[in-house]
Amino acid sequence: MKYIIYIAFFSLIACNSVEDSMPISTEKEVEEDVTFKEGVYVVNEGNFDWGVATLSHKRYDSDTVNNELYKSINNFELGNVAQSMTLIGDEAYICVNNSARIDIMEETTGKWIDRIEIPNSSPRYLHQVDEKKAYVTDLYSDKIYVVDLKKNEVIKNIASTGWTEKMCQLDQFVYVTETKTVFDRRKGGQLLLKLDTNTDEIVDSLKLPIGPIDIVKDKDNMLWVLCNGGLEELQPALVQVDPATFSITKSFSLSADDYLSMPSRLRINKEGDQLYFIQRDVIQQDIYADHFDRKVIVPKGKRLFYGLGVNPRNNEIYVTDAIDYVQKGWVFRYSDMGVKLDSFQVGVIPNEIVFQ
């Protein structure tokens, strides 16, 4: 969920009620014998406070798209702003941040299993640490939650100093981005946290450029962090961090003209040597390059790119178009060379792409 959603949201409903602005569902109910496997899930946020987050699914070998599958199967809405989905075993954990909970469903049937309620929270992402434990980051609470995956409940909190976001694990350590915007008056932010999974304690932190959001690890087990520059400073950067020394080894400045050109959605290919992110267009960056040359692999044209995924099976690129944050969005599929292969319509504000 980006802050620009709020700008678009309020401008679009200035003269109308929320009900007037909400899209009318024309989706057919999901057939009873459908299974969701060998395909891609799309997590559609839905607009803030409208409570219309949805899930879409498309099999790799089919043209059929099942939209609004969660509501169709379970007879209740997913909730208010679905942020992310993590697949663990046969289950899918969905962070629904403005509803302060994590919903759990069967991955291949879409059937609701359980729910982790986290009062006064805004859960962002869930990372599986091992078979028994996961960490959950949060926007507002200044906490990282430790979840027991056997009992599906929060068992402890790890204190942070601000908004925690993406996570990446190397051996016993989980690295967490702690970010901040100009509207955030908390003392934390602009950090990479190093969390020891044996003790569930933050053991170190590294100062980063403004707005660290996404993190991935490459083939050499180096960490890459995308920093969006904040909403006002507009000084985005892509940095490489050596976990052995816990220091920045490369830093590329990414110029930005306004908040719409803030970079987002850092991803990496299956070989671990090519980075991808959105900065208006979809940009590709070689991990061994000694400078940033803004290689556009997928130009945005008239679209508003919002979500991004790189299929770990074949490096195909999936990028979503949020259009105007009110209409149902689209997913566009490209080869790793940037050749368009397919497109399909999904739900409102398609955010995360989850590959099975």
C-alpha positions as CSV (number, residue, x, y, z in Angstrom):
1,M,0.0,0.0,0.0
2,K,1.7,3.2,-1.1
3,Y,0.9,6.7,0.2
4,I,0.0,7.8,-3.3
5,I,-3.1,5.6,-2.9
6,Y,-4.5,8.1,-0.4
7,I,-3.9,11.0,-2.8
8,A,-5.7,9.1,-5.6
9,F,-8.4,7.9,-3.3
10,F,-9.5,11.3,-2.0
11,S,-9.3,13.0,-5.3
12,L,-11.5,10.4,-6.9
13,I,-14.3,10.4,-4.3
14,A,-14.3,14.2,-3.6
15,C,-17.8,14.5,-5.3
16,N,-19.1,11.0,-4.7
17,S,-19.8,8.6,-1.9
18,V,-17.6,5.6,-1.4
19,E,-20.5,3.4,-2.7
20,D,-20.7,5.5,-5.9
21,S,-17.0,5.0,-6.5
22,M,-16.6,1.3,-5.7
23,P,-16.5,-1.0,-8.7
24,I,-19.5,-3.2,-9.3
25,S,-18.7,-6.9,-9.2
26,T,-19.5,-8.8,-12.3
27,E,-17.5,-11.9,-11.4
28,K,-19.0,-15.4,-11.6
29,E,-18.8,-17.6,-8.6
30,V,-15.8,-20.0,-8.6
31,E,-16.8,-23.5,-9.5
32,E,-16.7,-26.1,-6.7
33,D,-14.2,-28.4,-8.3
34,V,-11.6,-25.8,-9.2
35,T,-8.2,-26.1,-7.6
36,F,-5.6,-23.3,-7.5
37,K,-2.3,-24.9,-8.3
38,E,0.6,-24.5,-10.7
39,G,-0.2,-20.9,-11.3
40,V,0.0,-17.3,-9.9
41,Y,-1.9,-15.6,-7.2
42,V,-2.5,-11.9,-7.4
43,V,-3.2,-10.0,-4.1
44,N,-5.5,-7.1,-4.9
45,E,-5.4,-4.5,-2.1
46,G,-8.7,-2.9,-2.6
47,N,-8.9,0.8,-1.5
48,F,-8.2,1.9,2.0
49,D,-11.2,1.6,4.3
50,W,-13.5,0.1,1.6
51,G,-12.9,-3.5,2.7
52,V,-12.9,-4.9,-0.8
53,A,-9.5,-6.7,-1.0
54,T,-9.6,-9.7,-3.2
55,L,-7.6,-12.6,-4.5
56,S,-7.2,-13.6,-8.2
57,H,-5.6,-16.8,-9.5
58,K,-4.5,-17.9,-13.0
59,R,-2.9,-21.2,-13.9
60,Y,0.2,-21.1,-16.1
61,D,-1.4,-23.5,-18.6
62,S,-4.9,-21.8,-18.8
63,D,-6.5,-18.6,-19.9
64,T,-9.1,-18.8,-17.2
65,V,-8.7,-16.2,-14.4
66,N,-10.6,-16.8,-11.1
67,N,-11.2,-13.4,-9.5
68,E,-12.7,-12.6,-6.1
69,L,-12.1,-16.3,-5.3
70,Y,-11.8,-15.8,-1.5
71,K,-15.3,-14.3,-1.1
72,S,-16.8,-16.7,-3.5
73,I,-15.5,-19.7,-1.6
74,N,-15.8,-18.5,2.0
75,N,-18.8,-16.2,1.7
76,F,-17.1,-13.3,3.4
77,E,-14.7,-10.6,2.3
78,L,-11.0,-10.9,2.7
79,G,-10.9,-7.5,4.5
80,N,-9.5,-4.0,4.4
81,V,-6.3,-3.7,2.4
82,A,-4.6,-7.1,1.6
83,Q,-0.9,-6.4,1.6
84,S,0.9,-9.7,1.0
85,M,0.7,-13.4,0.8
86,T,3.2,-16.0,2.0
87,L,3.0,-19.7,1.1
88,I,4.0,-22.1,3.8
89,G,3.5,-25.8,3.1
90,D,-0.1,-26.2,2.0
91,E,-1.3,-22.9,3.5
92,A,-1.3,-19.3,2.5
93,Y,-0.9,-16.5,5.1
94,I,-2.4,-13.2,4.0
95,C,-1.5,-10.0,5.8
96,V,-4.6,-7.7,5.8
97,N,-3.1,-4.6,7.3
98,N,-6.0,-2.2,8.0
99,S,-8.0,-5.2,9.4
100,A,-5.1,-5.9,11.9
101,R,-5.0,-9.6,11.1
102,I,-3.5,-12.4,9.1
103,D,-5.9,-14.7,7.4
104,I,-4.9,-18.3,6.6
105,M,-6.4,-20.4,3.8
106,E,-5.7,-23.6,2.0
107,E,-3.4,-22.8,-0.9
108,T,-5.1,-25.0,-3.5
109,T,-8.7,-24.6,-2.5
110,G,-8.9,-21.1,-1.2
111,K,-10.8,-22.3,1.9
112,W,-10.4,-20.3,5.1
113,I,-8.6,-22.2,7.9
114,D,-7.7,-19.8,10.7
115,R,-7.0,-16.2,11.6
116,I,-4.3,-14.5,13.6
117,E,-5.8,-11.4,15.2
118,I,-3.2,-8.7,16.1
119,P,-5.0,-5.8,17.9
120,N,-3.7,-2.3,17.2
121,S,-1.5,-3.5,14.4
122,S,-1.0,-3.0,10.7
123,P,0.8,-6.2,9.5
124,R,2.8,-5.9,6.3
125,Y,4.8,-9.0,5.5
126,L,5.2,-12.5,7.0
127,H,8.5,-14.3,6.7
128,Q,8.9,-18.0,7.6
129,V,12.0,-18.5,9.8
130,D,11.7,-22.2,10.2
131,E,9.0,-24.9,10.5
132,K,7.7,-23.5,13.8
133,K,8.2,-19.8,13.6
134,A,7.6,-16.7,11.5
135,Y,8.2,-13.0,11.8
136,V,5.7,-10.3,10.8
137,T,6.5,-6.7,10.2
138,D,4.2,-3.8,11.0
139,L,3.5,-0.2,9.8
140,Y,2.5,1.5,13.0
141,S,3.1,-0.5,16.2
142,D,7.0,-0.3,16.4
143,K,7.1,-4.1,16.8
144,I,8.0,-7.1,14.8
145,Y,5.7,-10.0,15.8
146,V,6.9,-13.5,16.4
147,V,4.3,-16.0,15.2
148,D,4.0,-19.7,16.3
149,L,3.2,-21.5,13.0
150,K,1.8,-24.6,14.8
151,K,-0.6,-22.6,17.0
152,N,-1.1,-19.7,14.6
153,E,-0.7,-17.1,17.3
154,V,1.6,-14.3,18.2
155,I,3.9,-15.5,21.0
156,K,6.1,-12.4,21.5
157,N,7.1,-9.0,20.2
158,I,10.4,-7.6,19.1
159,A,10.7,-3.8,19.8
160,S,11.6,-1.6,16.8
161,T,11.8,2.1,16.4
162,G,9.5,2.6,13.5
163,W,7.8,1.1,10.4
164,T,9.3,-2.3,9.5
165,E,8.8,-3.7,6.1
166,K,10.5,-6.4,4.0
167,M,12.7,-9.3,5.3
168,C,15.4,-11.5,3.9
169,Q,17.2,-14.4,5.7
170,L,20.8,-15.6,5.6
171,D,21.7,-18.4,7.9
172,Q,20.5,-17.5,11.5
173,F,19.9,-13.8,10.7
174,V,16.9,-12.1,9.3
175,Y,17.5,-8.6,7.8
176,V,14.6,-6.2,8.1
177,T,14.1,-2.8,6.4
178,E,13.0,-0.1,8.8
179,T,11.7,2.8,6.8
180,K,10.2,6.3,7.2
181,T,8.4,9.1,5.3
182,V,8.3,12.8,5.9
183,F,4.9,12.3,7.8
184,D,6.5,9.9,10.3
185,R,7.7,11.6,13.5
186,R,9.1,8.5,15.1
187,K,12.8,8.4,15.8
188,G,13.5,5.3,13.8
189,G,13.7,4.6,10.1
190,Q,16.3,4.5,7.3
191,L,17.8,1.4,8.8
192,L,18.6,-2.2,8.0
193,L,18.0,-4.3,11.1
194,K,19.9,-7.5,11.8
195,L,17.8,-9.9,13.8
196,D,19.1,-13.1,15.4
197,T,16.6,-15.9,15.0
198,N,18.1,-17.9,17.8
199,T,17.3,-15.2,20.4
200,D,14.7,-13.1,18.5
201,E,16.7,-10.0,19.2
202,I,17.9,-7.1,17.0
203,V,21.7,-7.4,17.3
204,D,22.8,-4.6,14.9
205,S,21.5,-1.9,12.6
206,L,22.9,-0.2,9.5
207,K,22.1,3.4,8.4
208,L,20.8,3.4,4.8
209,P,19.7,6.1,2.3
210,I,16.2,7.5,2.8
211,G,13.2,5.1,2.5
212,P,14.6,1.6,2.6
213,I,11.7,-0.7,1.5
214,D,12.5,-3.8,-0.5
215,I,15.4,-6.3,0.1
216,V,16.6,-9.3,-1.9
217,K,19.7,-11.5,-1.8
218,D,21.8,-12.3,-4.9
219,K,23.7,-15.4,-6.0
220,D,26.7,-14.4,-4.0
221,N,24.6,-13.9,-0.8
222,M,25.0,-10.2,-1.0
223,L,22.0,-8.1,0.1
224,W,20.4,-5.5,-2.1
225,V,18.1,-2.8,-0.7
226,L,15.9,-0.5,-2.6
227,C,15.4,2.9,-1.0
228,N,12.5,5.0,-2.4
229,G,13.8,8.4,-1.2
230,G,10.7,9.3,0.8
231,L,7.8,11.4,-0.3
232,E,9.6,14.7,-0.2
233,E,13.4,14.3,-0.3
234,L,13.3,12.3,-3.6
235,Q,16.7,10.9,-3.2
236,P,16.1,7.2,-4.0
237,A,19.0,4.7,-4.1
238,L,19.8,1.1,-4.8
239,V,22.5,-0.2,-2.4
240,Q,24.4,-3.5,-2.0
241,V,25.2,-4.6,1.6
242,D,27.8,-7.2,2.5
243,P,26.3,-9.2,5.4
244,A,29.7,-10.4,6.4
245,T,30.9,-6.9,7.3
246,F,27.4,-5.4,7.5
247,S,28.4,-2.5,5.4
248,I,27.4,-0.8,2.2
249,T,29.6,-1.9,-0.7
250,K,27.7,-0.3,-3.6
251,S,25.3,2.6,-3.8
252,F,23.6,3.7,-7.0
253,S,21.6,7.0,-7.0
254,L,18.2,6.8,-8.7
255,S,17.0,10.2,-9.8
256,A,13.3,11.0,-9.2
257,D,11.2,14.0,-10.3
258,D,8.2,13.5,-8.1
259,Y,6.5,10.9,-5.9
260,L,5.3,9.0,-8.9
261,S,8.9,8.3,-9.9
262,M,9.8,6.8,-6.5
263,P,11.1,3.3,-7.1
264,S,9.4,0.2,-5.7
265,R,9.1,-3.6,-5.9
266,L,12.7,-4.8,-6.0
267,R,12.8,-8.4,-7.4
268,I,15.5,-10.8,-8.6
269,N,15.7,-13.5,-11.3
270,K,16.1,-17.2,-10.5
271,E,19.8,-17.1,-11.2
272,G,20.2,-14.3,-8.7
273,D,22.2,-12.0,-11.0
274,Q,19.6,-9.6,-12.4
275,L,17.6,-7.1,-10.3
276,Y,14.3,-5.7,-11.4
277,F,12.2,-2.8,-9.9
278,I,9.5,-0.3,-10.9
279,Q,10.5,3.3,-11.5
280,R,7.6,4.3,-13.7
281,D,8.9,1.6,-16.2
282,V,10.3,-1.8,-15.2
283,I,14.0,-1.4,-14.8
284,Q,16.7,-4.2,-15.0
285,Q,20.1,-4.0,-13.3
286,D,23.0,-6.4,-13.4
287,I,24.4,-7.1,-9.9
288,Y,28.0,-6.9,-11.2
289,A,27.6,-3.5,-12.9
290,D,29.6,-0.7,-11.3
291,H,27.1,2.0,-12.3
292,F,23.4,2.4,-12.8
293,D,22.4,2.9,-16.5
294,R,18.5,2.7,-16.2
295,K,17.9,-0.2,-18.5
296,V,14.2,-0.2,-19.3
297,I,13.0,-3.8,-19.8
298,V,9.3,-3.0,-19.9
299,P,8.2,0.6,-20.7
300,K,5.1,1.7,-18.9
301,G,3.5,3.6,-21.8
302,K,0.2,5.0,-20.5
303,R,-0.1,2.5,-17.7
304,L,0.5,3.0,-14.0
305,F,2.7,0.1,-12.9
306,Y,2.2,-0.9,-9.3
307,G,3.0,-4.6,-8.6
308,L,5.9,-6.7,-9.9
309,G,7.0,-10.3,-9.9
310,V,9.6,-12.4,-11.6
311,N,8.7,-16.1,-12.0
312,P,11.3,-18.3,-10.4
313,R,10.5,-21.0,-12.9
314,N,11.4,-19.2,-16.1
315,N,12.2,-15.5,-15.3
316,E,9.0,-14.3,-16.9
317,I,8.1,-10.8,-15.7
318,Y,4.6,-10.0,-14.3
319,V,3.8,-6.4,-13.8
320,T,0.4,-4.9,-12.7
321,D,-1.4,-1.8,-13.8
322,A,-3.5,-0.1,-11.0
323,I,-5.0,2.3,-13.6
324,D,-6.6,4.8,-11.3
325,Y,-6.8,2.9,-8.0
326,V,-10.6,2.5,-8.4
327,Q,-11.1,0.4,-11.5
328,K,-10.1,-3.3,-11.7
329,G,-6.5,-3.6,-12.6
330,W,-4.5,-5.7,-15.0
331,V,-1.5,-8.0,-15.1
332,F,0.8,-8.0,-18.0
333,R,3.2,-10.9,-18.6
334,Y,6.5,-10.6,-20.4
335,S,9.4,-12.8,-21.3
336,D,12.8,-12.1,-19.6
337,M,13.7,-10.2,-22.8
338,G,10.7,-7.8,-22.4
339,V,8.5,-9.4,-25.1
340,K,4.8,-9.2,-24.2
341,L,3.2,-12.6,-23.8
342,D,-0.1,-12.2,-22.1
343,S,-2.4,-9.9,-20.1
344,F,-5.4,-10.5,-17.8
345,Q,-7.8,-8.5,-15.7
346,V,-7.8,-8.9,-11.9
347,G,-9.0,-6.8,-9.0
348,V,-8.7,-3.3,-7.6
349,I,-5.1,-2.2,-7.0
350,P,-3.2,-5.4,-7.8
351,N,-0.2,-5.4,-5.5
352,E,1.6,-8.7,-4.9
353,I,2.4,-11.5,-7.4
354,V,2.8,-14.9,-5.7
355,F,4.1,-17.8,-7.8
356,Q,3.4,-21.4,-6.9
